[in-house]
């Protein structure tokens, strides 16, 4: 029985079989055997709390164009945590990779604007862009390939994010200008049909709703040709990597590397960036200038939220934190009268939210882990045992990290890969990893956003073959099976009081020099032997 306010609701508890079916409903696992590609496998799953779910995700594999000097796959995984609706996250899942691919293509072709970042051989040091002070070269040296330089690749990803968000936020503005030019504004605002949209109902919805709703975005991009991983984070979804560290005695532990930093009002770096306070660490590493005047320092972040309302400080959409105040009212009266909230309190110098991500690059060839012996078994793709992972990456929306910290996540995956099965104590599982390493390289103790009730005894459960399902189960209670069942038995929208949507992708990496397929093959559903996830796209 649940109690909320003055009312109570009696729930029917899901059985163990129904609980498992719910957890496994949306899971998928893919084996990858691509020539020169270090990806061995990736597992995905999502669990809704909202109805419909506001999270979304994607995986896209492209190939470099045959004309490129460097060959290899470009693999993208994204998780998108929507809020105030599903429209923005859905659009990101279908389109963000295309925006990034367009910018990367310009980098690979050494085209503008990225070619302009390279100084000419006659340029003086004072005329060179500051980014290139790191990459000075001798006079007459051949023009380098732009994708060698991490800052250029990172800037391309940032440009793609910013461009897509600009188009999302400004699409309704362009539609309004079109309606005004064609004399249809009065028809739109006075129409009773379809909620006041008139004949432009479908077009208005498709442009307005992705702008009004919002979404965080976490995109991991693996460049197999360069053996590098780029992780771009806008918002508070999180990426963490486990790296196998042998101990020289036949064993080892998984090192926990944080690949993103939560961008919320609880993050001091974000607060200082938003409130206009100067911060040496932030300015040195992120080149972020103060964005609002000092007299807004006490209102930009209130109660840990942007203007007291929005939790992530960076997001796609959320146009009510970006549009000029007068424009918001004009759009609302024209396209959705009476249904669009006005700007927040203390709304003076928009935009207050940006979609520009922080991008972290990992050289997978540096500090490459040695191969480890296989312990336990995996669900096979064929009769042969799967290759052994020496790294893995976990991408997940904040619904997972509300209940698990980075070390727990890496320990749970690492222990699973080591063959651990059945109920386990916290101490036994955490023994599989080292402390978390932050982006600055320092160790820190991260706590989950909602402190779970772990207690003593066996708290984790190892019973799922899909690694994402494994993490989701343990976020909800793990070995405390009744707790898991209760949380999954609560229907929407009441469930949102107790848990958020969760979307998770786990990627296993190994030796890129192993044999694999070329062309468009080499990707298979592990949980459906008849499924061939081939691809033909090139970049």
Buried (B, 14 or more C-beta within 10 A) or exposed (E): EBEEEEEEEEEEEBEEEBBBEBBBEBBBBBBBBBBBBBBBBBBBBBBBBBEEBBBBBBBBBBBBEEEBEEBBBBBBBBBBBBBBBBBBBBBBBEBBBEBBBBBBBBBBBBEEEBBEBBBEEEEEEEEBEEBBEEBEEEEEEEEEBBBEBBBBBBBBBBBBBBBBBEBBBBBBBEBBEEBBEEEBBEBBBEBEEEBBBBEBBEBBBBBBBBBBBBBBBBBBBBBBBBBBBBBBBBBBBBBBBBBBBBEEEEEBBBBBBBBBBBBBBBBEBBBBBBBBBEBEEBBEEBEBEBBBEEEBBEBBBBEEBBBBBBBBBBBBBBBBBBBEEEBBBBBBBBBBEEEBEEBBEBBBEBBBBBBBBBBBBBEBEEEBBEBBEBEEEBEEBEEEEBBBBBBBBBBBBBBBBBBBBBBBBBBBBBBBBBEBEEBBBBEBBBEBBBBBBBBEEEEEEBEBBBEBEBEEEBBBBBBBBBBBBBBBBBBBBBBBBEBBBBBBBBEEEEBBEEBBBBBBBBBBBBBBEBEBBEEBBBBBBBBEEEEEBEBEEEB
